[in-house]
């Protein structure tokens, strides 16, 4: 489809490096890593906007958005 793409690794601290290794081997950009957080899981389950509720993820989500915008240019 010739469209820019990338990967966001959710719960990045809850496993091994298989996804990261695969992305590196295949040349797939990793746009960001979101570590596991019970606060995030609860907010998401309630349909709330995570970046508004959990300030510690605001910069992570902003970085992902910026990297995805750069890929569209």
PyMOL commands that set and color helices and strands:
alter all, ss='L'
color gray80, all
select helices_A, chain A and resi 18-26+38-45+50-53+55-72
alter helices_A, ss='H'
color red, helices_A
select strands_A, chain A and resi 7-10+30-34
alter strands_A, ss='S'
color yellow, strands_A
deselect
rebuild
show_as cartoon
